[in-house]
């Protein structure tokens, strides 16, 4: 039995649809957490402290063109490899990366010189598990089990008036007018129509993350809560 070659999907399309193929395994550069070094008189070695931020990751893919219609293939590839979207590999179909930007350089020049070209996907430093996009409706209080690493969920609250959302004892208060979305990754609150409501919430977004294991979640009586966990692994 011949094993299928590794390929990938970007914006739900594969390179084979554009007359190209993945020449080699992707190169995934791990995320680096930013830190500060402080020299203290009399201390051997610097004091290293994290500032809590993590750089985006780079995923490099080397592609070759096999389509004889060279110019039209280049045009279609350039159009496909623009903007942002989801990136997944055929050998790990249950997970994906969120692409923020694509750098493909001068494809025509690379192909003429080397026979291949390199595409660099700039991604959020997290590998998302596909089931993490599902929405979980919770009662006024309950447990949500996270089998993965710490995740940055989205909370959707419906109701009217002042509401308190509690996650593992950490509270965020919100003035809800029919609906409110609390997005912990983007550190933003907004309505379903896109209206930004950051001034309507009080609390720390970071403390609403879902930790590995059991997470106790509650919302004020009279309100309904949905959670989109976006769980997975730190890249």
Protein Blocks (a to p, Z undefined) as FASTA:
>chain_A
ZZddddddeehiafklnopacfbdcddddddddddddddehiacjadddehiacdddddd
ddddfbfblmlmmmmmmmmmgcjdddddfklmmbccddfbdcebjmklmmmmnopacddd
dddfbdddfklmpccdddfbdcdddfbdcdddddddededjddddeehiacddddehiac
ddfklopaddfkopacklmpgcdfklmpccehjddddddehiacdddfkpaddZZ
